[in-house]
Amino acid sequence: MLQTTSLPVVLVLASGRGARFAASGGAVHKLRAPLGTKTVLEHTLDAVRASGLPWHLEDAGHPGMGDSIAAAVRATAQAPGWLVLPGDLPLIRPDTLRTMAAALADPDCAVAMPVYQGERGHPVGFAAACLPSLLALTGEQGAASVVRAQAQQGRVRQVKVDDEGTVTDIDTVPDLERAAQLLAARG
């Protein structure tokens, strides 16, 4: 078991505008959209809390995902690493968050990416060595540039997971409907 001081911080990103959701007919911001008895964001936060990992909610308005990641990392700069989790992944499982945290314990791993049935998902984990690059992020592209730079050094690890929640994000009303079906199937 990892010691608490060695655990990465889960950065829950909740700063986006949700424009695609609104354009698809969403009546409220996607993170406040009802999914069962809770909102999308409440489901995501419940999983984060249940994981036992430290976490930070970044919900101030930012122009892009890169800006949101940089702000969240800045607020938690002393952390030994970070798991970047968009707030619109309500089906993520707590054990998957712990699995991704454990992957970062490998000293040769600077970036850990979950892969579900061949599809890359979230949260993407970043070791403390990525701090300067993460702090420099701006714009819409998120941390793709950091992942590419670490891949060139052979420091990206793909972690196979059996969690559809890693790739089930809510960008449109049909996405929300699909998530509701998956949630209902879980029982």
Helices and strands as residue ranges (DSSP letters): G 4-6, E 9-13, H 19-23, G 30-32, E 34-35, E 38-39, H 40-51, E 55-58, H 65-75, E 81-86, H 94-103, E 111-116, E 119-120, E 124-127, G 128-130, H 131-135, H 144-152, E 156-160, G 164-166, H 173-186
